[in-house]
Amino acid sequence: MPWIRVINPEQELKRLNVRNRISPSEIDQQRGYPAEGHDTDDEYQDEKGGANYTRMSAFHYVQDGIGQRLFAKLTGKDESSSIGIIVDCQENMDRQVLFRKWAKCVVTDEIFKKSFKNEEDYKKALEGYAIEKVTEKEAKEWTEDLFKKFSNDSYYKENPEETANISWTEGLFRHTVKDISSVCINPESPRSCFLGYCFARAVEKYTGKRFDFFSYDGDNGNLTKVDREDVKSNFTKCFKNESEANKAFSETYSKYKEILGKGLEVPSSVPASASSKAVNLESSKDNKGRF
């Protein structure tokens, strides 16, 4: 199962823009905390004028059959306009992540906005939030064990009609634009569909990928695929007519592309078929403001 991060599209694209200019080996070598305690919603430069590192990001670990609460609602009829990015687990699940082994609802991303005098202070902050370095497999096993523990609670045995769920589990690791596999939206919210679709198209232009869209059910932990055409038709409900929807899409899509990076070319590692698809996203339809 995947990791989900609830995002602000513009802030996320700014982070990805910085990371696009850092090699994987350089990212791995970066310190786990910001020397100045800066937030990463803007670009940061090192002394030589190069792109500096952005802090770790908080992800929610999702598993089938285990209901969990996300940082922001991505389900239901509350009209939440939140969207999320999905990063799939590696098949062997040996990727190292910082993982929060705790059941309480506390957002730990805030510690990456603080300034630490030294690495020892940073390690103490991680310990204070019960964050440990583990593999994805260990994170999965821990989540399952916690769910089993909650499920065996006498309350659920006395109330079989209720489904046990757990507070969010949290993984923290650096991701790049190439790690994103799909986009999570709230299908009940036209605004969520609009932002998710614009974000997906902007990232597709850079990566050459074609994203799927999913909704998340917090009660049972299931991800459900949402048809791309349904996402498009749903977000038009935000606007008076199709012409207004076309204009809004064109403006937002162009803004998102610019944030991610001006003149960025599709990476050479992308297969030819995917590369041609990415180029086609800049078709005459886009120039006419159509989605």
LUMTORKE-420645 format. One record per residue: x negated, z negated, y of N, C-alpha, C in turn. Coordinates in steps of 0.05 Angstrom, whole numbers, plus 5000, padded with zeros to 4 digits. Example, Ala and Ser with C-alpha at 12.3 -4.5 7.8 and 13.67 -1.06 7.14 Angstrom:
- 4736 | 4844 | 4886 | 4754 | 4844 | 4910 | 4736 | 4844 | 4934
- 4743 | 4858 | 4955 | 4727 | 4857 | 4979 | 4742 | 4843 | 5001
REM end
This chain:
- 4983 | 5000 | 4976 | 5000 | 5000 | 5000 | 4982 | 5000 | 5025
- 4994 | 5006 | 5048 | 4978 | 5010 | 5072 | 4976 | 4986 | 5091
- 4961 | 4990 | 5112 | 4960 | 4972 | 5134 | 4976 | 4984 | 5157
- 4991 | 4968 | 5172 | 5006 | 4977 | 5195 | 4997 | 4962 | 5219
- 4993 | 4977 | 5241 | 4986 | 4964 | 5267 | 5007 | 4973 | 5287
- 5022 | 4954 | 5299 | 5040 | 4961 | 5321 | 5024 | 4966 | 5346
- 5029 | 4988 | 5360 | 5012 | 4996 | 5382 | 5028 | 5001 | 5407
- 5013 | 5001 | 5429 | 5021 | 5013 | 5454 | 5007 | 5040 | 5454
- 5022 | 5063 | 5454 | 5009 | 5089 | 5450 | 4986 | 5095 | 5469
- 4990 | 5090 | 5495 | 4969 | 5097 | 5514 | 4944 | 5079 | 5510
- 4948 | 5053 | 5505 | 4925 | 5036 | 5501 | 4910 | 5043 | 5476
- 4925 | 5050 | 5455 | 4913 | 5057 | 5429 | 4896 | 5082 | 5432
- 4907 | 5102 | 5447 | 4892 | 5127 | 5451 | 4866 | 5123 | 5467
- 4867 | 5104 | 5485 | 4842 | 5097 | 5500 | 4821 | 5086 | 5482
- 4829 | 5068 | 5463 | 4811 | 5057 | 5444 | 4799 | 5079 | 5426
- 4817 | 5096 | 5417 | 4808 | 5117 | 5399 | 4790 | 5137 | 5413
- 4794 | 5141 | 5439 | 4777 | 5159 | 5455 | 4749 | 5148 | 5455
- 4745 | 5122 | 5459 | 4719 | 5110 | 5458 | 4706 | 5113 | 5431
- 4721 | 5106 | 5410 | 4711 | 5107 | 5383 | 4704 | 5135 | 5373
- 4717 | 5155 | 5385 | 4711 | 5183 | 5377 | 4682 | 5189 | 5383
- 4669 | 5175 | 5402 | 4642 | 5181 | 5411 | 4622 | 5163 | 5399
- 4630 | 5147 | 5379 | 4611 | 5129 | 5366 | 4610 | 5137 | 5336
- 4586 | 5140 | 5326 | 4583 | 5147 | 5298 | 4591 | 5124 | 5280
- 4600 | 5129 | 5255 | 4608 | 5108 | 5237 | 4586 | 5087 | 5233
- 4561 | 5096 | 5231 | 4540 | 5077 | 5227 | 4536 | 5059 | 5251
- 4540 | 5070 | 5274 | 4537 | 5054 | 5299 | 4560 | 5034 | 5300
- 4584 | 5042 | 5293 | 4606 | 5023 | 5293 | 4601 | 5000 | 5274
- 4591 | 5007 | 5250 | 4585 | 4986 | 5230 | 4565 | 4966 | 5240
- 4546 | 4975 | 5257 | 4525 | 4958 | 5266 | 4532 | 4942 | 5291
- 4555 | 4948 | 5303 | 4564 | 4933 | 5326 | 4570 | 4904 | 5320
- 4566 | 4887 | 5339 | 4572 | 4859 | 5335 | 4602 | 4855 | 5333
- 4611 | 4834 | 5319 | 4639 | 4830 | 5315 | 4654 | 4818 | 5338
- 4641 | 4814 | 5360 | 4655 | 4802 | 5383 | 4644 | 4815 | 5409
- 4659 | 4816 | 5430 | 4650 | 4829 | 5455 | 4633 | 4810 | 5471
- 4610 | 4819 | 5480 | 4591 | 4802 | 5495 | 4603 | 4792 | 5521
- 4621 | 4808 | 5533 | 4633 | 4800 | 5559 | 4662 | 4791 | 5555
- 4672 | 4791 | 5531 | 4699 | 4783 | 5527 | 4719 | 4803 | 5538
- 4711 | 4828 | 5540 | 4729 | 4847 | 5553 | 4751 | 4857 | 5535
- 4772 | 4866 | 5547 | 4794 | 4879 | 5533 | 4787 | 4908 | 5530
- 4797 | 4921 | 5510 | 4789 | 4949 | 5504 | 4809 | 4970 | 5513
- 4826 | 4963 | 5532 | 4845 | 4983 | 5541 | 4832 | 5004 | 5559
- 4808 | 4999 | 5567 | 4793 | 5018 | 5583 | 4767 | 5026 | 5569
- 4755 | 5046 | 5579 | 4729 | 5055 | 5568 | 4707 | 5037 | 5578
- 4687 | 5031 | 5561 | 4665 | 5015 | 5569 | 4639 | 5030 | 5564
- 4620 | 5026 | 5582 | 4595 | 5041 | 5580 | 4572 | 5021 | 5576
- 4552 | 5029 | 5560 | 4529 | 5012 | 5557 | 4509 | 5018 | 5580
- 4486 | 5005 | 5580 | 4468 | 5008 | 5602 | 4458 | 5037 | 5606
- 4458 | 5052 | 5584 | 4448 | 5080 | 5586 | 4471 | 5099 | 5592
- 4495 | 5089 | 5596 | 4517 | 5106 | 5603 | 4533 | 5117 | 5579
- 4526 | 5108 | 5555 | 4540 | 5118 | 5531 | 4565 | 5102 | 5526
- 4581 | 5112 | 5507 | 4606 | 5098 | 5501 | 4599 | 5072 | 5487
- 4612 | 5050 | 5495 | 4608 | 5024 | 5483 | 4629 | 5019 | 5462
- 4625 | 4998 | 5447 | 4643 | 4991 | 5425 | 4669 | 4979 | 5435
- 4691 | 4983 | 5419 | 4716 | 4970 | 5424 | 4720 | 4948 | 5403
- 4735 | 4928 | 5409 | 4737 | 4905 | 5392 | 4753 | 4911 | 5366
- 4753 | 4893 | 5348 | 4769 | 4895 | 5323 | 4799 | 4897 | 5330
- 4814 | 4907 | 5312 | 4843 | 4910 | 5316 | 4858 | 4895 | 5294
- 4881 | 4884 | 5301 | 4897 | 4869 | 5282 | 4916 | 4888 | 5267
- 4916 | 4886 | 5241 | 4934 | 4902 | 5224 | 4950 | 4884 | 5206
- 4974 | 4893 | 5198 | 4992 | 4879 | 5181 | 4990 | 4891 | 5153
- 4985 | 4875 | 5133 | 4982 | 4886 | 5106 | 5009 | 4887 | 5092
- 5018 | 4911 | 5084 | 5045 | 4915 | 5073 | 5043 | 4921 | 5043
- 5062 | 4908 | 5028 | 5063 | 4913 | 5000 | 5092 | 4916 | 4991
- 5096 | 4933 | 4971 | 5123 | 4938 | 4960 | 5135 | 4911 | 4950
- 5160 | 4907 | 4956 | 5174 | 4884 | 4945 | 5168 | 4858 | 4958
- 5150 | 4857 | 4978 | 5144 | 4833 | 4992 | 5152 | 4835 | 5021
- 5174 | 4823 | 5028 | 5183 | 4824 | 5056 | 5165 | 4808 | 5074
- 5158 | 4821 | 5096 | 5140 | 4807 | 5115 | 5149 | 4813 | 5144
- 5143 | 4796 | 5162 | 5150 | 4799 | 5190 | 5127 | 4812 | 5205
- 5132 | 4834 | 5219 | 5112 | 4848 | 5234 | 5109 | 4835 | 5262
- 5088 | 4843 | 5276 | 5083 | 4833 | 5303 | 5106 | 4840 | 5321
- 5117 | 4864 | 5318 | 5140 | 4872 | 5334 | 5159 | 4887 | 5314
- 5185 | 4886 | 5320 | 5204 | 4898 | 5302 | 5202 | 4928 | 5300
- 5201 | 4938 | 5276 | 5201 | 4967 | 5271 | 5225 | 4975 | 5255
- 5245 | 4957 | 5253 | 5268 | 4962 | 5236 | 5293 | 4950 | 5249
- 5316 | 4957 | 5239 | 5341 | 4946 | 5249 | 5352 | 4961 | 5272
- 5374 | 4951 | 5283 | 5388 | 4964 | 5304 | 5385 | 4950 | 5331
- 5361 | 4938 | 5335 | 5356 | 4924 | 5359 | 5345 | 4942 | 5381
- 5343 | 4968 | 5376 | 5334 | 4987 | 5395 | 5305 | 4982 | 5404
- 5290 | 4970 | 5387 | 5262 | 4966 | 5393 | 5248 | 4993 | 5395
- 5232 | 4997 | 5416 | 5219 | 5022 | 5420 | 5190 | 5022 | 5409
- 5184 | 5001 | 5393 | 5157 | 4999 | 5382 | 5151 | 5021 | 5362
- 5126 | 5028 | 5361 | 5116 | 5047 | 5340 | 5091 | 5035 | 5328
- 5084 | 5045 | 5305 | 5060 | 5035 | 5291 | 5044 | 5057 | 5279
- 5018 | 5052 | 5275 | 5001 | 5071 | 5260 | 4997 | 5060 | 5232
- 4994 | 5078 | 5213 | 4990 | 5070 | 5185 | 4963 | 5079 | 5176
- 4948 | 5061 | 5164 | 4922 | 5067 | 5152 | 4924 | 5061 | 5122
- 4921 | 5080 | 5105 | 4924 | 5076 | 5077 | 4900 | 5061 | 5066
- 4904 | 5046 | 5045 | 4882 | 5033 | 5031 | 4866 | 5053 | 5016
- 4840 | 5047 | 5013 | 4823 | 5064 | 4997 | 4831 | 5059 | 4967
- 4827 | 5080 | 4951 | 4836 | 5078 | 4923 | 4822 | 5055 | 4908
- 4796 | 5051 | 4913 | 4782 | 5029 | 4899 | 4785 | 5002 | 4913
- 4797 | 5003 | 4938 | 4803 | 4978 | 4953 | 4779 | 4960 | 4956
- 4756 | 4972 | 4960 | 4732 | 4955 | 4964 | 4723 | 4954 | 4993
- 4740 | 4965 | 5011 | 4733 | 4964 | 5040 | 4733 | 4935 | 5049
- 4713 | 4927 | 5064 | 4711 | 4900 | 5074 | 4727 | 4897 | 5100
- 4744 | 4877 | 5101 | 4759 | 4871 | 5125 | 4758 | 4841 | 5131
- 4763 | 4834 | 5156 | 4768 | 4806 | 5162 | 4797 | 4802 | 5158
- 4804 | 4782 | 5141 | 4832 | 4778 | 5133 | 4840 | 4749 | 5138
- 4864 | 4746 | 5149 | 4873 | 4719 | 5156 | 4889 | 4707 | 5132
- 4878 | 4687 | 5119 | 4890 | 4674 | 5097 | 4907 | 4650 | 5106
- 4930 | 4657 | 5117 | 4947 | 4636 | 5128 | 4976 | 4645 | 5128
- 4995 | 4627 | 5129 | 5023 | 4635 | 5128 | 5037 | 4633 | 5154
- 5024 | 4620 | 5173 | 5038 | 4615 | 5199 | 5036 | 4640 | 5217
- 5056 | 4643 | 5234 | 5058 | 4666 | 5252 | 5041 | 4661 | 5277
- 5017 | 4669 | 5276 | 4999 | 4666 | 5300 | 4984 | 4693 | 5302
- 4985 | 4705 | 5326 | 4971 | 4730 | 5330 | 4942 | 4723 | 5338
- 4923 | 4732 | 5321 | 4895 | 4724 | 5326 | 4880 | 4745 | 5342
- 4893 | 4767 | 5349 | 4878 | 4788 | 5364 | 4867 | 4777 | 5390
- 4879 | 4756 | 5400 | 4871 | 4745 | 5426 | 4842 | 4735 | 5426
- 4831 | 4728 | 5402 | 4804 | 4718 | 5402 | 4784 | 4740 | 5408
- 4793 | 4765 | 5406 | 4775 | 4787 | 5411 | 4776 | 4795 | 5441
- 4790 | 4780 | 5456 | 4790 | 4784 | 5485 | 4775 | 4762 | 5499
- 4764 | 4744 | 5484 | 4749 | 4721 | 5495 | 4719 | 4727 | 5495
- 4705 | 4713 | 5512 | 4676 | 4715 | 5513 | 4664 | 4692 | 5497
- 4646 | 4699 | 5479 | 4632 | 4679 | 5463 | 4602 | 4678 | 5470
- 4591 | 4655 | 5473 | 4563 | 4652 | 5482 | 4544 | 4662 | 5460
- 4552 | 4658 | 5435 | 4534 | 4666 | 5413 | 4551 | 4671 | 5388
- 4538 | 4681 | 5368 | 4552 | 4688 | 5343 | 4563 | 4663 | 5329
- 4550 | 4641 | 5332 | 4559 | 4616 | 5319 | 4587 | 4608 | 5330
- 4590 | 4610 | 5357 | 4617 | 4604 | 5369 | 4638 | 4623 | 5359
- 4630 | 4648 | 5355 | 4649 | 4668 | 5345 | 4657 | 4662 | 5317
- 4638 | 4654 | 5300 | 4644 | 4647 | 5272 | 4663 | 4623 | 5271
- 4659 | 4604 | 5289 | 4676 | 4580 | 5290 | 4705 | 4588 | 5297
- 4707 | 4607 | 5315 | 4734 | 4617 | 5323 | 4748 | 4630 | 5300
- 4733 | 4645 | 5284 | 4745 | 4658 | 5260 | 4754 | 4637 | 5241
- 4737 | 4617 | 5236 | 4744 | 4595 | 5218 | 4769 | 4580 | 5227
- 4771 | 4577 | 5253 | 4794 | 4563 | 5264 | 4821 | 4577 | 5259
- 4819 | 4603 | 5255 | 4843 | 4619 | 5249 | 4845 | 4626 | 5219
- 4828 | 4614 | 5203 | 4827 | 4619 | 5174 | 4822 | 4648 | 5168
- 4804 | 4661 | 5183 | 4797 | 4689 | 5179 | 4772 | 4690 | 5162
- 4773 | 4705 | 5140 | 4750 | 4708 | 5123 | 4744 | 4737 | 5118
- 4720 | 4744 | 5110 | 4713 | 4771 | 5103 | 4718 | 4775 | 5074
- 4736 | 4794 | 5068 | 4744 | 4799 | 5040 | 4747 | 4829 | 5036
- 4752 | 4837 | 5011 | 4758 | 4865 | 5006 | 4788 | 4869 | 5008
- 4797 | 4894 | 5009 | 4825 | 4899 | 5010 | 4839 | 4889 | 4984
- 4825 | 4892 | 4962 | 4836 | 4882 | 4936 | 4841 | 4852 | 4937
- 4822 | 4837 | 4949 | 4826 | 4808 | 4951 | 4849 | 4802 | 4970
- 4852 | 4818 | 4991 | 4874 | 4813 | 5010 | 4901 | 4818 | 4996
- 4902 | 4838 | 4979 | 4926 | 4845 | 4964 | 4933 | 4822 | 4945
- 4913 | 4812 | 4930 | 4918 | 4791 | 4911 | 4926 | 4765 | 4924
- 4915 | 4759 | 4948 | 4922 | 4735 | 4962 | 4951 | 4737 | 4971
- 4959 | 4760 | 4981 | 4986 | 4764 | 4991 | 5006 | 4760 | 4968
- 5000 | 4772 | 4945 | 5018 | 4770 | 4922 | 5020 | 4741 | 4913
- 4998 | 4727 | 4912 | 4998 | 4698 | 4904 | 5015 | 4681 | 4923
- 5013 | 4687 | 4949 | 5028 | 4671 | 4968 | 5058 | 4677 | 4965
- 5065 | 4702 | 4960 | 5093 | 4709 | 4956 | 5104 | 4696 | 4931
- 5089 | 4695 | 4910 | 5097 | 4682 | 4885 | 5102 | 4652 | 4890
- 5084 | 4640 | 4905 | 5087 | 4612 | 4911 | 5113 | 4607 | 4926
- 5119 | 4623 | 4946 | 5143 | 4620 | 4962 | 5168 | 4626 | 4945
- 5166 | 4646 | 4928 | 5189 | 4654 | 4911 | 5196 | 4631 | 4891
- 5176 | 4616 | 4883 | 5181 | 4594 | 4864 | 5190 | 4568 | 4877
- 5194 | 4569 | 4903 | 5203 | 4546 | 4918 | 5232 | 4539 | 4909
- 5238 | 4514 | 4907 | 5264 | 4505 | 4897 | 5287 | 4516 | 4914
- 5282 | 4521 | 4940 | 5304 | 4531 | 4957 | 5314 | 4558 | 4947
- 5296 | 4576 | 4940 | 5304 | 4603 | 4931 | 5317 | 4602 | 4903
- 5309 | 4583 | 4887 | 5322 | 4579 | 4861 | 5351 | 4570 | 4865
- 5355 | 4553 | 4885 | 5382 | 4543 | 4891 | 5399 | 4563 | 4907
- 5385 | 4583 | 4919 | 5399 | 4603 | 4935 | 5390 | 4631 | 4927
- 5398 | 4640 | 4903 | 5388 | 4665 | 4893 | 5396 | 4690 | 4909
- 5416 | 4687 | 4926 | 5425 | 4709 | 4942 | 5405 | 4715 | 4965
- 5388 | 4697 | 4971 | 5368 | 4701 | 4992 | 5342 | 4711 | 4980
- 5329 | 4728 | 4995 | 5303 | 4740 | 4987 | 5280 | 4726 | 5001
- 5260 | 4718 | 4985 | 5237 | 4705 | 4997 | 5220 | 4726 | 5012
- 5210 | 4718 | 5035 | 5191 | 4735 | 5049 | 5170 | 4717 | 5061
- 5148 | 4728 | 5071 | 5127 | 4713 | 5082 | 5122 | 4721 | 5111
- 5109 | 4704 | 5126 | 5101 | 4711 | 5153 | 5079 | 4732 | 5150
- 5073 | 4746 | 5172 | 5054 | 4768 | 5170 | 5027 | 4759 | 5160
- 5015 | 4776 | 5145 | 4987 | 4772 | 5138 | 4971 | 4791 | 5156
- 4947 | 4784 | 5162 | 4933 | 4799 | 5183 | 4905 | 4808 | 5175
- 4900 | 4833 | 5176 | 4874 | 4844 | 5171 | 4862 | 4853 | 5197
- 4836 | 4850 | 5201 | 4823 | 4858 | 5226 | 4799 | 4875 | 5219
- 4800 | 4900 | 5228 | 4777 | 4918 | 5224 | 4778 | 4941 | 5244
- 4755 | 4954 | 5246 | 4753 | 4976 | 5265 | 4764 | 5001 | 5252
- 4781 | 5016 | 5265 | 4791 | 5041 | 5255 | 4786 | 5063 | 5276
- 4784 | 5087 | 5267 | 4780 | 5110 | 5284 | 4804 | 5129 | 5281
- 4805 | 5149 | 5298 | 4827 | 5168 | 5297 | 4830 | 5181 | 5270
- 4808 | 5185 | 5256 | 4809 | 5198 | 5230 | 4821 | 5180 | 5208
- 4823 | 5154 | 5213 | 4834 | 5136 | 5193 | 4864 | 5135 | 5192
- 4877 | 5145 | 5214 | 4906 | 5144 | 5215 | 4918 | 5165 | 5196
- 4936 | 5156 | 5179 | 4948 | 5173 | 5159 | 4977 | 5181 | 5166
- 4991 | 5164 | 5180 | 5019 | 5170 | 5187 | 5028 | 5151 | 5209
- 5053 | 5155 | 5218 | 5063 | 5139 | 5240 | 5089 | 5125 | 5232
- 5092 | 5100 | 5240 | 5115 | 5084 | 5233 | 5133 | 5082 | 5258
- 5159 | 5088 | 5255 | 5178 | 5087 | 5277 | 5202 | 5071 | 5269
- 5218 | 5063 | 5289 | 5244 | 5051 | 5285 | 5264 | 5073 | 5287
- 5275 | 5083 | 5264 | 5294 | 5106 | 5265 | 5319 | 5100 | 5280
- 5325 | 5075 | 5285 | 5350 | 5068 | 5300 | 5345 | 5070 | 5330
- 5321 | 5074 | 5338 | 5314 | 5074 | 5366 | 5305 | 5102 | 5375
- 5320 | 5117 | 5391 | 5311 | 5143 | 5401 | 5285 | 5141 | 5416
- 5281 | 5119 | 5431 | 5256 | 5116 | 5446 | 5232 | 5113 | 5427
- 5235 | 5098 | 5406 | 5214 | 5095 | 5386 | 5207 | 5122 | 5374
- 5228 | 5138 | 5367 | 5224 | 5164 | 5356 | 5209 | 5182 | 5375
- 5216 | 5180 | 5401 | 5203 | 5197 | 5421 | 5174 | 5190 | 5424
- 5167 | 5165 | 5427 | 5140 | 5157 | 5431 | 5123 | 5162 | 5406
- 5135 | 5157 | 5382 | 5121 | 5162 | 5358 | 5115 | 5191 | 5353
- 5134 | 5208 | 5360 | 5130 | 5237 | 5356 | 5109 | 5248 | 5376
- 5110 | 5240 | 5401 | 5090 | 5249 | 5420 | 5062 | 5239 | 5412
- 5060 | 5214 | 5403 | 5034 | 5204 | 5395 | 5024 | 5219 | 5371
- 5041 | 5224 | 5351 | 5033 | 5239 | 5327 | 5023 | 5267 | 5334
- 5037 | 5281 | 5351 | 5029 | 5308 | 5358 | 5002 | 5308 | 5372
- 4997 | 5288 | 5390 | 4971 | 5287 | 5404 | 4948 | 5283 | 5384
- 4952 | 5264 | 5365 | 4931 | 5259 | 5346 | 4928 | 5282 | 5326
- 4950 | 5295 | 5319 | 4949 | 5318 | 5302 | 4932 | 5341 | 5314
- 4934 | 5343 | 5340 | 4919 | 5364 | 5354 | 4889 | 5360 | 5351
- 4880 | 5334 | 5350 | 4852 | 5328 | 5348 | 4842 | 5329 | 5319
- 4858 | 5318 | 5300 | 4849 | 5315 | 5273 | 4855 | 5339 | 5255
- 4875 | 5355 | 5262 | 4883 | 5377 | 5245 | 4902 | 5368 | 5223
- 4909 | 5342 | 5222 | 4927 | 5331 | 5202 | 4956 | 5337 | 5211
- 4974 | 5335 | 5192 | 5003 | 5336 | 5199 | 5014 | 5310 | 5188
- 5024 | 5293 | 5206 | 5032 | 5266 | 5198 | 5061 | 5265 | 5187
- 5065 | 5247 | 5168 | 5092 | 5239 | 5160 | 5100 | 5215 | 5177
- 5126 | 5211 | 5178 | 5137 | 5188 | 5193 | 5151 | 5170 | 5173
- 5149 | 5144 | 5178 | 5161 | 5124 | 5160 | 5175 | 5103 | 5176
- 5195 | 5091 | 5163 | 5208 | 5067 | 5174 | 5200 | 5044 | 5156
- 5201 | 5020 | 5166 | 5192 | 4996 | 5150 | 5215 | 4977 | 5148
- 5221 | 4968 | 5123 | 5242 | 4948 | 5118 | 5229 | 4921 | 5115
- 5232 | 4904 | 5134 | 5219 | 4878 | 5133 | 5230 | 4859 | 5112
- 5254 | 4865 | 5101 | 5266 | 4848 | 5081 | 5253 | 4852 | 5053
- 5247 | 4877 | 5047 | 5235 | 4882 | 5020 | 5208 | 4894 | 5021
- 5196 | 4899 | 5044 | 5169 | 4909 | 5046 | 5167 | 4939 | 5041
- 5189 | 4953 | 5039 | 5188 | 4981 | 5032 | 5184 | 4999 | 5057
- 5168 | 5020 | 5053 | 5165 | 5041 | 5072 | 5182 | 5065 | 5063
- 5198 | 5076 | 5081 | 5215 | 5099 | 5074 | 5208 | 5122 | 5092
- 5204 | 5145 | 5080 | 5197 | 5169 | 5095 | 5221 | 5178 | 5111
- 5216 | 5186 | 5136 | 5236 | 5196 | 5154 | 5230 | 5225 | 5160
- 5249 | 5242 | 5156 | 5245 | 5271 | 5159 | 5236 | 5277 | 5188
- 5216 | 5294 | 5191 | 5205 | 5300 | 5217 | 5226 | 5312 | 5236
- 5243 | 5329 | 5225 | 5264 | 5341 | 5242 | 5285 | 5320 | 5251
- 5289 | 5299 | 5234 | 5307 | 5278 | 5243 | 5295 | 5261 | 5265
- 5269 | 5257 | 5264 | 5255 | 5243 | 5286 | 5258 | 5259 | 5312
- 5254 | 5285 | 5311 | 5256 | 5302 | 5335 | 5285 | 5302 | 5346
- 5305 | 5306 | 5328 | 5332 | 5307 | 5338 | 5342 | 5280 | 5348
- 5331 | 5258 | 5337 | 5339 | 5232 | 5345 | 5329 | 5225 | 5373
- 5304 | 5233 | 5380 | 5294 | 5225 | 5406 | 5307 | 5241 | 5429
- 5320 | 5263 | 5423 | 5334 | 5277 | 5445 | 5357 | 5261 | 5456
- 5366 | 5241 | 5441 | 5387 | 5223 | 5450 | 5379 | 5207 | 5474
- 5353 | 5206 | 5480 | 5343 | 5191 | 5503 | 5349 | 5206 | 5529
- 5355 | 5232 | 5526 | 5357 | 5249 | 5550 | 5385 | 5262 | 5552
- 5390 | 5273 | 5576 | 5416 | 5284 | 5581 | 5421 | 5310 | 5565
- 5400 | 5326 | 5562 | 5403 | 5351 | 5549 | 5376 | 5359 | 5537
- 5376 | 5382 | 5523 | 5352 | 5391 | 5510 | 5330 | 5399 | 5530
- 5338 | 5410 | 5552 | 5319 | 5418 | 5572 | 5304 | 5394 | 5583
- 5318 | 5372 | 5588 | 5305 | 5347 | 5597 | 5287 | 5336 | 5576
- 5296 | 5338 | 5551 | 5279 | 5328 | 5529 | 5253 | 5344 | 5526
- 5256 | 5371 | 5529 | 5232 | 5388 | 5528 | 5212 | 5381 | 5550
- 5222 | 5376 | 5574 | 5204 | 5370 | 5596 | 5190 | 5343 | 5591
- 5206 | 5323 | 5582 | 5194 | 5296 | 5577 | 5173 | 5298 | 5555
- 5179 | 5313 | 5534 | 5159 | 5316 | 5512 | 5134 | 5329 | 5523
- 5137 | 5351 | 5537 | 5113 | 5365 | 5547 | 5096 | 5348 | 5565
- 5108 | 5332 | 5582 | 5093 | 5314 | 5600 | 5079 | 5292 | 5584
- 5093 | 5279 | 5566 | 5082 | 5257 | 5551 | 5060 | 5266 | 5532
- 5066 | 5288 | 5518 | 5046 | 5299 | 5499 | 5021 | 5307 | 5513
- 5023 | 5320 | 5537 | 4999 | 5328 | 5552 | 4983 | 5304 | 5561
- 4998 | 5283 | 5570 | 4984 | 5258 | 5579 | 4969 | 5245 | 5555
- 4982 | 5244 | 5532 | 4969 | 5232 | 5509 | 4944 | 5247 | 5500
- 4946 | 5274 | 5501 | 4923 | 5290 | 5493 | 4900 | 5286 | 5513
- 4906 | 5283 | 5538 | 4885 | 5279 | 5558 | 4872 | 5252 | 5555
- 4887 | 5232 | 5548 | 4876 | 5205 | 5544 | 4857 | 5206 | 5520
- 4865 | 5219 | 5498 | 4849 | 5220 | 5474 | 4823 | 5234 | 5479
- 4823 | 5254 | 5496 | 4798 | 5267 | 5503 | 4802 | 5296 | 5512
- 4792 | 5303 | 5535 | 4794 | 5330 | 5545 | 4776 | 5348 | 5530
- 4786 | 5371 | 5522 | 4770 | 5392 | 5510 | 4759 | 5385 | 5483
- 4770 | 5364 | 5469 | 4760 | 5357 | 5443 | 4767 | 5379 | 5423
- 4749 | 5387 | 5407 | 4754 | 5408 | 5387 | 4760 | 5395 | 5360
- 4774 | 5410 | 5344 | 4780 | 5400 | 5317 | 4753 | 5397 | 5302
- 4748 | 5373 | 5290 | 4723 | 5368 | 5276 | 4717 | 5390 | 5255
- 4692 | 5397 | 5252 | 4684 | 5419 | 5234 | 4690 | 5412 | 5205
- 4693 | 5386 | 5199 | 4697 | 5377 | 5172 | 4726 | 5383 | 5163
- 4744 | 5389 | 5182 | 4771 | 5395 | 5175 | 4773 | 5422 | 5161
- 4787 | 5423 | 5138 | 4790 | 5449 | 5124 | 4801 | 5470 | 5142
- 4794 | 5495 | 5136 | 4803 | 5518 | 5153 | 4833 | 5519 | 5156
- 4848 | 5514 | 5135 | 4877 | 5515 | 5137 | 4887 | 5494 | 5156
- 4876 | 5470 | 5155 | 4885 | 5449 | 5173 | 4876 | 5455 | 5201
- 4852 | 5466 | 5204 | 4842 | 5472 | 5231 | 4860 | 5492 | 5244
- 4868 | 5513 | 5230 | 4885 | 5533 | 5242 | 4912 | 5522 | 5250
- 4921 | 5503 | 5234 | 4947 | 5490 | 5240 | 4945 | 5474 | 5266
- 4922 | 5460 | 5269 | 4918 | 5445 | 5294 | 4918 | 5463 | 5318
- 4904 | 5485 | 5316 | 4903 | 5504 | 5339 | 4931 | 5514 | 5345
- 4947 | 5518 | 5325 | 4974 | 5529 | 5329 | 4992 | 5509 | 5344
- 4984 | 5484 | 5344 | 5000 | 5465 | 5360 | 4999 | 5471 | 5389
- 4979 | 5485 | 5398 | 4977 | 5494 | 5426 | 4990 | 5522 | 5428
- 5013 | 5525 | 5417 | 5026 | 5551 | 5416 | 5041 | 5556 | 5442
- 5054 | 5579 | 5443 | 5070 | 5586 | 5466 | 5093 | 5567 | 5469
- 5102 | 5554 | 5447 | 5124 | 5535 | 5449 | 5115 | 5511 | 5466
- 5091 | 5502 | 5462 | 5081 | 5480 | 5478 | 5079 | 5488 | 5507
- 5069 | 5512 | 5513 | 5066 | 5521 | 5540 | 5093 | 5523 | 5554
- 5114 | 5527 | 5539 | 5141 | 5529 | 5550 | 5153 | 5501 | 5552
- 5139 | 5481 | 5543 | 5149 | 5453 | 5545 | 5168 | 5446 | 5522
- 5167 | 5461 | 5500 | 5184 | 5455 | 5477 | 5170 | 5437 | 5457
- 5185 | 5421 | 5442 | 5173 | 5404 | 5422 | 5177 | 5416 | 5395
REM end
